[in-house]
Amino acid sequence: MKLIGKDGEITKFDYMHWPIFKEFRKTNQFLEAYENIFGVKFVKEEELETSDDNLPSEISDLIKTN
C-alpha cells in the first residue's frame, strides 16, 4: 500500500470493495496504512448507513465516480 500510495492505480474505493482485501481490511496494519496514505480513517462498509445522503462526502463521491 505504501509503495502504491494515494495516486496509484489502486484507489480508496478499490481498497474498500475488492474481495482480495477482505481479510486484510480487518488488520491494524491495513487501518494504519490506509490512514497514513489517504489522511482519513478507513470506514468499514457495514458501519455506513445504506442511504447515500448519510454517507461521508468522499465516499459518496467515490461511489458516483466508480
OpenMM code with the backbone's topology and positions (N, CA, C; nanometers):
from openmm import Vec3, app, unit

residues = "MET LYS LEU ILE GLY LYS ASP GLY GLU ILE THR LYS PHE ASP TYR MET HIS TRP PRO ILE PHE LYS GLU PHE ARG LYS THR ASN GLN PHE LEU GLU ALA TYR GLU ASN ILE PHE GLY VAL LYS PHE VAL LYS GLU GLU GLU LEU GLU THR SER ASP ASP ASN LEU PRO SER GLU ILE SER ASP LEU ILE LYS THR ASN".split()
positions = [
    Vec3(0.0824, -0.1191, 0.0000),
    Vec3(0.0000, 0.0000, 0.0000),
    Vec3(0.0866, 0.1251, 0.0000),
    Vec3(0.1906, 0.1225, 0.0812),
    Vec3(0.2770, 0.2408, 0.0900),
    Vec3(0.3473, 0.2672, -0.0425),
    Vec3(0.3885, 0.1620, -0.1110),
    Vec3(0.4553, 0.1800, -0.2406),
    Vec3(0.3588, 0.2321, -0.3468),
    Vec3(0.2359, 0.1891, -0.3429),
    Vec3(0.1356, 0.2328, -0.4397),
    Vec3(0.0948, 0.3775, -0.4119),
    Vec3(0.0807, 0.4117, -0.2854),
    Vec3(0.0455, 0.5484, -0.2472),
    Vec3(-0.0974, 0.5854, -0.2828),
    Vec3(-0.1293, 0.7130, -0.2653),
    Vec3(-0.2665, 0.7574, -0.2891),
    Vec3(-0.2955, 0.7871, -0.4357),
    Vec3(-0.1933, 0.8009, -0.5164),
    Vec3(-0.2136, 0.8316, -0.6579),
    Vec3(-0.1860, 0.7129, -0.7495),
    Vec3(-0.1768, 0.5934, -0.6912),
    Vec3(-0.1501, 0.4741, -0.7710),
    Vec3(-0.2750, 0.4210, -0.8382),
    Vec3(-0.2594, 0.3087, -0.9043),
    Vec3(-0.3704, 0.2502, -0.9787),
    Vec3(-0.4788, 0.1930, -0.8878),
    Vec3(-0.4445, 0.1596, -0.7642),
    Vec3(-0.5434, 0.1094, -0.6694),
    Vec3(-0.5952, 0.2282, -0.5893),
    Vec3(-0.7257, 0.2466, -0.5909),
    Vec3(-0.7884, 0.3627, -0.5289),
    Vec3(-0.8463, 0.3291, -0.3917),
    Vec3(-0.8913, 0.4338, -0.3217),
    Vec3(-0.9601, 0.4134, -0.1938),
    Vec3(-1.0793, 0.3202, -0.2127),
    Vec3(-1.1536, 0.3429, -0.3189),
    Vec3(-1.2705, 0.2601, -0.3486),
    Vec3(-1.2296, 0.1136, -0.3638),
    Vec3(-1.1190, 0.0892, -0.4323),
    Vec3(-1.0704, -0.0479, -0.4523),
    Vec3(-1.0375, -0.1135, -0.3191),
    Vec3(-0.9685, -0.0398, -0.2326),
    Vec3(-0.9355, -0.0951, -0.1008),
    Vec3(-1.0618, -0.1286, -0.0220),
    Vec3(-1.1676, -0.0518, -0.0418),
    Vec3(-1.2931, -0.0743, 0.0307),
    Vec3(-1.3709, -0.1943, -0.0237),
    Vec3(-1.3637, -0.2202, -0.1537),
    Vec3(-1.4557, -0.3152, -0.2146),
    Vec3(-1.3946, -0.4409, -0.2747),
    Vec3(-1.2689, -0.4376, -0.3117),
    Vec3(-1.2115, -0.5556, -0.3753),
    Vec3(-1.2058, -0.6727, -0.2769),
    Vec3(-1.2567, -0.7877, -0.3162),
    Vec3(-1.2565, -0.9049, -0.2274),
    Vec3(-1.1165, -0.9477, -0.1839),
    Vec3(-1.0166, -0.9219, -0.2653),
    Vec3(-0.8808, -0.9632, -0.2288),
    Vec3(-0.8335, -0.8968, -0.0988),
    Vec3(-0.8900, -0.7818, -0.0656),
    Vec3(-0.8505, -0.7102, 0.0557),
    Vec3(-0.9412, -0.7398, 0.1752),
    Vec3(-1.0384, -0.8305, 0.1588),
    Vec3(-1.1390, -0.8557, 0.2628),
    Vec3(-1.0770, -0.8850, 0.3994),
    Vec3(-0.9866, -0.9781, 0.4074),
    Vec3(-0.9251, -1.0136, 0.5362),
    Vec3(-0.8242, -0.9084, 0.5804),
    Vec3(-0.7511, -0.8522, 0.4856),
    Vec3(-0.6502, -0.7507, 0.5166),
    Vec3(-0.7144, -0.6268, 0.5793),
    Vec3(-0.8361, -0.5920, 0.5340),
    Vec3(-0.9059, -0.4750, 0.5892),
    Vec3(-0.9332, -0.4882, 0.7380),
    Vec3(-0.9312, -0.6084, 0.7895),
    Vec3(-0.9589, -0.6337, 0.9318),
    Vec3(-0.8364, -0.6121, 1.0209),
    Vec3(-0.7200, -0.5895, 0.9612),
    Vec3(-0.5961, -0.5800, 1.0389),
    Vec3(-0.5608, -0.4347, 1.0735),
    Vec3(-0.4905, -0.4213, 1.1844),
    Vec3(-0.4405, -0.2887, 1.2233),
    Vec3(-0.3406, -0.2366, 1.1208),
    Vec3(-0.2642, -0.3260, 1.0609),
    Vec3(-0.1661, -0.2861, 0.9595),
    Vec3(-0.2367, -0.2150, 0.8441),
    Vec3(-0.3479, -0.2703, 0.7981),
    Vec3(-0.4241, -0.2074, 0.6902),
    Vec3(-0.4798, -0.0724, 0.7359),
    Vec3(-0.5440, -0.0697, 0.8529),
    Vec3(-0.6071, 0.0529, 0.9013),
    Vec3(-0.5061, 0.1667, 0.9168),
    Vec3(-0.3897, 0.1360, 0.9698),
    Vec3(-0.2857, 0.2372, 0.9880),
    Vec3(-0.2308, 0.2854, 0.8529),
    Vec3(-0.2042, 0.1917, 0.7621),
    Vec3(-0.1515, 0.2287, 0.6303),
    Vec3(-0.2537, 0.3128, 0.5540),
    Vec3(-0.3790, 0.2747, 0.5583),
    Vec3(-0.4843, 0.3479, 0.4885),
    Vec3(-0.4913, 0.4918, 0.5381),
    Vec3(-0.4903, 0.5086, 0.6696),
    Vec3(-0.4971, 0.6436, 0.7268),
    Vec3(-0.3722, 0.7247, 0.6926),
    Vec3(-0.2559, 0.6628, 0.6975),
    Vec3(-0.1320, 0.7338, 0.6629),
    Vec3(-0.1296, 0.7765, 0.5170),
    Vec3(-0.1797, 0.6914, 0.4296),
    Vec3(-0.1764, 0.7199, 0.2861),
    Vec3(-0.2814, 0.8227, 0.2460),
    Vec3(-0.4052, 0.8012, 0.2910),
    Vec3(-0.5160, 0.8832, 0.2436),
    Vec3(-0.5546, 0.9975, 0.3377),
    Vec3(-0.4983, 0.9984, 0.4586),
    Vec3(-0.5250, 1.1079, 0.5510),
    Vec3(-0.6612, 1.1026, 0.6181),
    Vec3(-0.7306, 0.9908, 0.6044),
    Vec3(-0.8597, 0.9708, 0.6712),
    Vec3(-0.8662, 0.8282, 0.7232),
    Vec3(-0.9450, 0.8084, 0.8284),
    Vec3(-0.9624, 0.6736, 0.8809),
    Vec3(-1.0477, 0.5925, 0.7854),
    Vec3(-1.0171, 0.4647, 0.7769),
    Vec3(-1.0957, 0.3734, 0.6947),
    Vec3(-1.2304, 0.3509, 0.7617),
    Vec3(-1.3361, 0.3629, 0.6838),
    Vec3(-1.4710, 0.3387, 0.7337),
    Vec3(-1.5188, 0.2073, 0.6747),
    Vec3(-1.5476, 0.1118, 0.7628),
    Vec3(-1.5936, -0.0183, 0.7163),
    Vec3(-1.7324, -0.0043, 0.6567),
    Vec3(-1.7560, -0.0776, 0.5510),
    Vec3(-1.8827, -0.0707, 0.4781),
    Vec3(-2.0026, -0.0930, 0.5693),
    Vec3(-1.9911, -0.1883, 0.6612),
    Vec3(-2.1045, -0.2186, 0.7474),
    Vec3(-2.1329, -0.1078, 0.8483),
    Vec3(-2.0406, -0.0145, 0.8653),
    Vec3(-2.0612, 0.0977, 0.9564),
    Vec3(-2.1355, 0.2131, 0.8891),
    Vec3(-2.1469, 0.2081, 0.7570),
    Vec3(-2.2126, 0.3148, 0.6833),
    Vec3(-2.3629, 0.2904, 0.6767),
    Vec3(-2.4398, 0.3978, 0.6735),
    Vec3(-2.5837, 0.3881, 0.6514),
    Vec3(-2.6063, 0.3501, 0.5061),
    Vec3(-2.7191, 0.2920, 0.4751),
    Vec3(-2.7458, 0.2491, 0.3387),
    Vec3(-2.7835, 0.3643, 0.2466),
    Vec3(-2.8294, 0.4746, 0.3007),
    Vec3(-2.8686, 0.5885, 0.2185),
    Vec3(-2.7474, 0.6715, 0.1808),
    Vec3(-2.7377, 0.7094, 0.0515),
    Vec3(-2.6271, 0.7938, 0.0070),
    Vec3(-2.6258, 0.9281, 0.0784),
    Vec3(-2.7417, 0.9741, 0.1255),
    Vec3(-2.7487, 1.1019, 0.1958),
    Vec3(-2.6725, 1.0988, 0.3270),
    Vec3(-2.6523, 0.9803, 0.3836),
    Vec3(-2.5846, 0.9670, 0.5115),
    Vec3(-2.4373, 0.9310, 0.4987),
    Vec3(-2.3904, 0.9139, 0.3753),
    Vec3(-2.2508, 0.8788, 0.3538),
    Vec3(-2.1620, 1.0007, 0.3657),
    Vec3(-2.0400, 0.9827, 0.4179),
    Vec3(-1.9442, 1.0943, 0.4130),
    Vec3(-1.9255, 1.1364, 0.2675),
    Vec3(-1.9045, 1.2635, 0.2429),
    Vec3(-1.8993, 1.3146, 0.1063),
    Vec3(-1.7924, 1.2460, 0.0216),
    Vec3(-1.6776, 1.2126, 0.0805),
    Vec3(-1.5724, 1.1497, -0.0005),
    Vec3(-1.6138, 1.0098, -0.0450),
    Vec3(-1.6885, 0.9380, 0.0371),
    Vec3(-1.7355, 0.8052, -0.0001),
    Vec3(-1.8430, 0.8184, -0.1098),
    Vec3(-1.9337, 0.9101, -0.0894),
    Vec3(-2.0395, 0.9349, -0.1884),
    Vec3(-1.9790, 0.9704, -0.3232),
    Vec3(-1.8760, 1.0563, -0.3225),
    Vec3(-1.8093, 1.0963, -0.4467),
    Vec3(-1.7430, 0.9764, -0.5146),
    Vec3(-1.6808, 0.8886, -0.4356),
    Vec3(-1.6165, 0.7702, -0.4907),
    Vec3(-1.7191, 0.6788, -0.5578),
    Vec3(-1.8329, 0.6626, -0.4948),
    Vec3(-1.9372, 0.5768, -0.5499),
    Vec3(-1.9857, 0.6333, -0.6830),
    Vec3(-2.0027, 0.7643, -0.6882),
    Vec3(-2.0514, 0.8273, -0.8095),
    Vec3(-1.9521, 0.8164, -0.9239),
    Vec3(-1.8206, 0.8184, -0.8933),
    Vec3(-1.7193, 0.8168, -0.9992),
    Vec3(-1.6799, 0.6747, -1.0389),
    Vec3(-1.7190, 0.5744, -0.9597),
    Vec3(-1.6837, 0.4358, -0.9940),
    Vec3(-1.8057, 0.3641, -1.0317),
] * unit.nanometer
topology = app.Topology()
chain = topology.addChain("A")
for resn in residues:
    res = topology.addResidue(resn, chain)
    for name in ("N", "CA", "C"):
        topology.addAtom(name, app.Element.getBySymbol(name[0]), res)
